[in-house]
Amino acid sequence: MEGTVFTPCLEGMKNVKSEEGQMLTKPFLDTCKLILPVIEKFGAAMTLVKSDIGGNISVRSFL
C-alpha cells in the first residue's frame, strides 16, 4: 500500500527539526509545499486558498 495523500507531508515532518529541537526553515517550507496537491484535490473552490498558501510559502523562502 502506498499510503494516503497525506503520507508525503507526514514523512516530511520528520525532517523539520534539528537534533537540538529547533525548527529548520527550509525543510519546514518544503514540507508545507507538499500539502498543496492535497488542497488541489478539493477542487476549484479551493484554488484561491491553494494560491494564497503557495504564495506565502514562496515569500518566506526568500526571507
Buried (B, 14 or more C-beta within 10 A) or exposed (E): EEEEBEEBBEEBEEEBEEEEEEEEEEBBBBBBBBBBEBBBEEEEEBEEEBEEBBEEBEEEEEE
